[in-house]
Amino acid sequence: MDELQLFRGDTVLLKGKRRKETVCLVLSDDTVPQDKIRMNRCVRNNLRVRLGDIVRFVKYYRILQLLLCLFCSSDEYDRNNIDGSQ
């Protein structure tokens, strides 16, 4: 994870077969070798891959931008409700 500059809680976009993609959170696991990743069955099914297949990943920032926009809009909504104007 150090070589890839990934940290716990980062979001990554995993790309599998047939242009299938899914977004996952990064967690560290000391029992897995450095050249492999561990993913559960649900993620493998979403990507249409099997054990031993190769997947690509991209560091993903779109989730953070979406969450920040949602928080901004909810703050504006709360301010409008406090003022009494709906």
Short mmCIF file of the C-alpha atoms (twelve columns), coordinates in Angstrom:
data_MODEL
# 
_entry.id   MODEL 
# 
loop_
_atom_site.group_PDB 
_atom_site.id 
_atom_site.type_symbol 
_atom_site.label_atom_id 
_atom_site.label_alt_id 
_atom_site.label_comp_id 
_atom_site.label_asym_id 
_atom_site.label_seq_id 
_atom_site.Cartn_x 
_atom_site.Cartn_y 
_atom_site.Cartn_z 
_atom_site.pdbx_PDB_model_num 
ATOM 1  C CA . MET A 1  0.000   0.000   0.000   1 
ATOM 2  C CA . ASP A 2  2.942   2.310   0.587   1 
ATOM 3  C CA . GLU A 3  4.202   1.932   -2.995  1 
ATOM 4  C CA . LEU A 4  0.754   2.696   -4.394  1 
ATOM 5  C CA . GLN A 5  0.261   5.618   -1.969  1 
ATOM 6  C CA . LEU A 6  -3.016  4.179   -0.705  1 
ATOM 7  C CA . PHE A 7  -4.199  4.683   2.846   1 
ATOM 8  C CA . ARG A 8  -6.912  3.128   4.960   1 
ATOM 9  C CA . GLY A 9  -10.298 4.515   3.935   1 
ATOM 10 C CA . ASP A 10 -9.288  5.669   0.437   1 
ATOM 11 C CA . THR A 11 -11.780 4.969   -2.313  1 
ATOM 12 C CA . VAL A 12 -10.613 3.088   -5.399  1 
ATOM 13 C CA . LEU A 13 -12.361 2.251   -8.640  1 
ATOM 14 C CA . LEU A 14 -11.775 -1.413  -9.525  1 
ATOM 15 C CA . LYS A 15 -12.080 -2.419  -13.171 1 
ATOM 16 C CA . GLY A 16 -12.797 -6.025  -14.085 1 
ATOM 17 C CA . LYS A 17 -13.838 -7.905  -17.190 1 
ATOM 18 C CA . ARG A 18 -16.202 -6.643  -19.884 1 
ATOM 19 C CA . ARG A 19 -15.948 -2.981  -18.768 1 
ATOM 20 C CA . LYS A 20 -17.416 -3.745  -15.332 1 
ATOM 21 C CA . GLU A 21 -16.478 -1.305  -12.561 1 
ATOM 22 C CA . THR A 22 -17.151 -0.960  -8.860  1 
ATOM 23 C CA . VAL A 23 -16.018 1.415   -6.106  1 
ATOM 24 C CA . CYS A 24 -14.434 0.010   -2.926  1 
ATOM 25 C CA . LEU A 25 -12.775 1.245   0.246   1 
ATOM 26 C CA . VAL A 26 -9.164  0.364   0.989   1 
ATOM 27 C CA . LEU A 27 -8.415  -1.638  4.138   1 
ATOM 28 C CA . SER A 28 -5.062  -3.124  5.092   1 
ATOM 29 C CA . ASP A 29 -4.591  -6.816  5.811   1 
ATOM 30 C CA . ASP A 30 -1.212  -8.157  6.936   1 
ATOM 31 C CA . THR A 31 -2.060  -11.759 5.987   1 
ATOM 32 C CA . VAL A 32 -2.233  -10.970 2.239   1 
ATOM 33 C CA . PRO A 33 1.005   -10.802 0.191   1 
ATOM 34 C CA . GLN A 34 2.035   -7.406  -1.200  1 
ATOM 35 C CA . ASP A 35 1.305   -8.326  -4.848  1 
ATOM 36 C CA . LYS A 36 -2.296  -9.471  -4.207  1 
ATOM 37 C CA . ILE A 37 -5.568  -7.984  -3.002  1 
ATOM 38 C CA . ARG A 38 -8.445  -9.503  -1.069  1 
ATOM 39 C CA . MET A 39 -12.041 -8.865  -2.080  1 
ATOM 40 C CA . ASN A 40 -15.272 -10.516 -1.079  1 
ATOM 41 C CA . ARG A 41 -17.612 -12.525 -3.279  1 
ATOM 42 C CA . CYS A 42 -20.004 -9.641  -3.874  1 
ATOM 43 C CA . VAL A 43 -17.238 -7.451  -5.327  1 
ATOM 44 C CA . ARG A 44 -15.961 -10.326 -7.482  1 
ATOM 45 C CA . ASN A 45 -19.466 -10.903 -8.841  1 
ATOM 46 C CA . ASN A 46 -19.885 -7.199  -9.622  1 
ATOM 47 C CA . LEU A 47 -16.600 -7.201  -11.542 1 
ATOM 48 C CA . ARG A 48 -17.317 -10.564 -13.214 1 
ATOM 49 C CA . VAL A 49 -13.920 -11.947 -12.124 1 
ATOM 50 C CA . ARG A 50 -12.868 -15.183 -10.474 1 
ATOM 51 C CA . LEU A 51 -10.130 -16.008 -8.008  1 
ATOM 52 C CA . GLY A 52 -6.737  -15.401 -9.618  1 
ATOM 53 C CA . ASP A 53 -7.975  -12.947 -12.279 1 
ATOM 54 C CA . ILE A 54 -6.270  -9.608  -12.771 1 
ATOM 55 C CA . VAL A 55 -8.105  -6.373  -11.954 1 
ATOM 56 C CA . ARG A 56 -7.062  -2.753  -12.473 1 
ATOM 57 C CA . PHE A 57 -7.684  0.063   -10.040 1 
ATOM 58 C CA . VAL A 58 -7.777  3.841   -10.124 1 
ATOM 59 C CA . LYS A 59 -7.712  6.111   -7.101  1 
ATOM 60 C CA . TYR A 60 -11.209 7.588   -6.966  1 
ATOM 61 C CA . TYR A 61 -12.139 11.078  -5.760  1 
ATOM 62 C CA . ARG A 62 -15.670 11.470  -7.101  1 
ATOM 63 C CA . ILE A 63 -17.247 10.042  -3.917  1 
ATOM 64 C CA . LEU A 64 -15.672 12.778  -1.784  1 
ATOM 65 C CA . GLN A 65 -16.887 15.512  -4.124  1 
ATOM 66 C CA . LEU A 66 -20.410 14.103  -4.075  1 
ATOM 67 C CA . LEU A 67 -20.476 13.882  -0.282  1 
ATOM 68 C CA . LEU A 68 -19.190 17.451  0.072   1 
ATOM 69 C CA . CYS A 69 -21.918 18.708  -2.250  1 
ATOM 70 C CA . LEU A 70 -24.555 16.828  -0.281  1 
ATOM 71 C CA . PHE A 71 -23.357 18.358  3.000   1 
ATOM 72 C CA . CYS A 72 -23.331 21.854  1.486   1 
ATOM 73 C CA . SER A 73 -26.874 21.512  0.216   1 
ATOM 74 C CA . SER A 74 -28.099 20.128  3.561   1 
ATOM 75 C CA . ASP A 75 -26.565 23.125  5.407   1 
ATOM 76 C CA . GLU A 76 -28.399 25.516  3.117   1 
ATOM 77 C CA . TYR A 77 -31.593 23.554  3.693   1 
ATOM 78 C CA . ASP A 78 -31.169 23.790  7.487   1 
ATOM 79 C CA . ARG A 79 -30.517 27.563  7.304   1 
ATOM 80 C CA . ASN A 80 -33.678 28.083  5.275   1 
ATOM 81 C CA . ASN A 81 -35.758 26.093  7.753   1 
ATOM 82 C CA . ILE A 82 -34.342 28.029  10.730  1 
ATOM 83 C CA . ASP A 83 -35.212 31.369  9.110   1 
ATOM 84 C CA . GLY A 84 -38.797 30.206  8.700   1 
ATOM 85 C CA . SER A 85 -38.830 30.429  4.928   1 
ATOM 86 C CA . GLN A 86 -39.491 27.164  3.143   1 
# 
